[in-house]
Amino acid sequence: MKLQPLADRVIVKQLDAEETTKGGIVLPDTAKEKPQEGEIIAVGKGKALEDGGIQKLEVKVGDRILYGKYGGTEISSKDGTEYLIIKEEDILAIAK
């Protein structure tokens, strides 16, 4: 599936949820938390400004980001890969 986000939106591939706790306890699928970290796979052209210009995005393809727990729209590809479409303003940080 080839997707191109519009305006200031980005497409994020969600990273897998933790399978075990720090103490070594294996978590069942029902107890895993929704991941809040992902990798950007596509970016839009930028936010439209009032003067007609375009403000480029601060993030780029390949960046690992942290985002809000309930932000964005989830979509699934035909092969079952989970993606998230979010606005740049919903990105909390770039993980380095």
C-alpha atoms as a printed R data frame, in Angstrom:
   type eleno elety resid chain resno      x       y      z
1  ATOM     1    CA   MET     A     1  0.000   0.000  0.000
2  ATOM     2    CA   LYS     A     2  1.456   3.350 -1.055
3  ATOM     3    CA   LEU     A     3  0.253   6.298  1.026
4  ATOM     4    CA   GLN     A     4  1.129   9.998  0.747
5  ATOM     5    CA   PRO     A     5 -0.071  12.091  3.709
6  ATOM     6    CA   LEU     A     6 -1.496  15.539  3.072
7  ATOM     7    CA   ALA     A     7 -0.460  18.894  4.579
8  ATOM     8    CA   ASP     A     8  1.186  18.551  8.034
9  ATOM     9    CA   ARG     A     9  0.354  14.879  8.566
10 ATOM    10    CA   VAL     A    10  2.803  11.996  8.856
11 ATOM    11    CA   ILE     A    11  2.422   8.224  8.567
12 ATOM    12    CA   VAL     A    12  3.982   6.288 11.421
13 ATOM    13    CA   LYS     A    13  4.735   2.573 11.630
14 ATOM    14    CA   GLN     A    14  3.988   1.641 15.215
15 ATOM    15    CA   LEU     A    15  6.731  -0.222 17.034
16 ATOM    16    CA   ASP     A    16  5.866  -3.497 18.741
17 ATOM    17    CA   ALA     A    17  4.611  -3.396 22.318
18 ATOM    18    CA   GLU     A    18  6.847  -4.743 25.056
19 ATOM    19    CA   GLU     A    19  6.522  -8.519 25.483
20 ATOM    20    CA   THR     A    20  8.017  -8.642 28.987
21 ATOM    21    CA   THR     A    21  8.243  -6.290 31.946
22 ATOM    22    CA   LYS     A    22 11.550  -5.031 33.340
23 ATOM    23    CA   GLY     A    23 11.230  -7.719 36.019
24 ATOM    24    CA   GLY     A    24 10.991 -10.480 33.390
25 ATOM    25    CA   ILE     A    25  7.241 -11.180 33.552
26 ATOM    26    CA   VAL     A    26  5.818 -12.187 30.157
27 ATOM    27    CA   LEU     A    27  2.749 -10.116 29.261
28 ATOM    28    CA   PRO     A    28 -0.271 -11.647 27.494
29 ATOM    29    CA   ASP     A    29 -1.697  -9.779 24.478
30 ATOM    30    CA   THR     A    30 -4.575  -8.383 26.549
31 ATOM    31    CA   ALA     A    31 -2.204  -6.730 29.053
32 ATOM    32    CA   LYS     A    32  0.132  -5.059 26.574
33 ATOM    33    CA   GLU     A    33 -0.068  -1.284 26.410
34 ATOM    34    CA   LYS     A    34 -0.599   0.479 23.115
35 ATOM    35    CA   PRO     A    35  2.837   1.587 21.849
36 ATOM    36    CA   GLN     A    36  3.605   5.305 21.887
37 ATOM    37    CA   GLU     A    37  6.717   5.096 19.770
38 ATOM    38    CA   GLY     A    38  7.054   4.656 16.038
39 ATOM    39    CA   GLU     A    39  9.063   5.304 12.910
40 ATOM    40    CA   ILE     A    40  7.973   7.837 10.305
41 ATOM    41    CA   ILE     A    41  7.561   6.257  6.873
42 ATOM    42    CA   ALA     A    42  6.021   9.211  4.976
43 ATOM    43    CA   VAL     A    43  5.536  12.958  5.507
44 ATOM    44    CA   GLY     A    44  3.232  15.534  3.954
45 ATOM    45    CA   LYS     A    45  4.379  18.692  2.171
46 ATOM    46    CA   GLY     A    46  3.864  20.955  5.191
47 ATOM    47    CA   LYS     A    47  1.388  23.232  6.925
48 ATOM    48    CA   ALA     A    48 -0.317  25.896  4.801
49 ATOM    49    CA   LEU     A    49  0.270  29.400  6.161
50 ATOM    50    CA   GLU     A    50 -2.137  32.353  5.965
51 ATOM    51    CA   ASP     A    51  0.140  34.196  3.527
52 ATOM    52    CA   GLY     A    52 -0.047  31.248  1.104
53 ATOM    53    CA   GLY     A    53  3.362  29.827  1.959
54 ATOM    54    CA   ILE     A    54  4.127  26.361  3.277
55 ATOM    55    CA   GLN     A    55  5.859  25.661  6.586
56 ATOM    56    CA   LYS     A    56  8.050  22.565  6.193
57 ATOM    57    CA   LEU     A    57  7.779  19.802  8.789
58 ATOM    58    CA   GLU     A    58 10.448  19.405 11.474
59 ATOM    59    CA   VAL     A    59 10.376  15.610 11.197
60 ATOM    60    CA   LYS     A    60 11.545  13.491  8.279
61 ATOM    61    CA   VAL     A    61 11.218   9.935  7.007
62 ATOM    62    CA   GLY     A    62 13.158   7.527  9.227
63 ATOM    63    CA   ASP     A    63 12.818   9.537 12.461
64 ATOM    64    CA   ARG     A    64 11.779   7.584 15.571
65 ATOM    65    CA   ILE     A    65  9.151   9.591 17.409
66 ATOM    66    CA   LEU     A    66  7.078   9.595 20.568
67 ATOM    67    CA   TYR     A    67  3.418  10.560 20.248
68 ATOM    68    CA   GLY     A    68  0.322  10.854 22.426
69 ATOM    69    CA   LYS     A    69 -1.407   7.643 23.485
70 ATOM    70    CA   TYR     A    70 -4.742   8.389 21.820
71 ATOM    71    CA   GLY     A    71 -3.671  10.601 18.925
72 ATOM    72    CA   GLY     A    72 -4.110   9.925 15.239
73 ATOM    73    CA   THR     A    73 -6.041   7.489 13.095
74 ATOM    74    CA   GLU     A    74 -5.049   3.825 12.991
75 ATOM    75    CA   ILE     A    75 -5.015   1.945  9.695
76 ATOM    76    CA   SER     A    76 -3.902  -1.569  8.739
77 ATOM    77    CA   SER     A    77 -2.287  -2.694  5.514
78 ATOM    78    CA   LYS     A    78 -3.241  -5.878  3.678
79 ATOM    79    CA   ASP     A    79 -0.344  -7.707  5.338
80 ATOM    80    CA   GLY     A    80 -1.515  -6.682  8.826
81 ATOM    81    CA   THR     A    81  1.069  -3.961  9.514
82 ATOM    82    CA   GLU     A    82 -0.323  -1.251 11.794
83 ATOM    83    CA   TYR     A    83  0.125   2.384 10.752
84 ATOM    84    CA   LEU     A    84 -0.946   5.640 12.343
85 ATOM    85    CA   ILE     A    85 -1.722   8.906 10.546
86 ATOM    86    CA   ILE     A    86 -1.089  11.878 12.832
87 ATOM    87    CA   LYS     A    87 -0.579  15.633 12.578
88 ATOM    88    CA   GLU     A    88  2.874  16.967 13.304
89 ATOM    89    CA   GLU     A    89  1.514  18.888 16.318
90 ATOM    90    CA   ASP     A    90  0.607  15.532 17.972
91 ATOM    91    CA   ILE     A    91  4.259  14.418 17.925
92 ATOM    92    CA   LEU     A    92  5.763  14.884 21.378
93 ATOM    93    CA   ALA     A    93  9.457  14.233 20.663
94 ATOM    94    CA   ILE     A    94 12.029  12.784 18.298
95 ATOM    95    CA   ALA     A    95 13.887   9.850 19.902
96 ATOM    96    CA   LYS     A    96 17.616   9.962 19.195
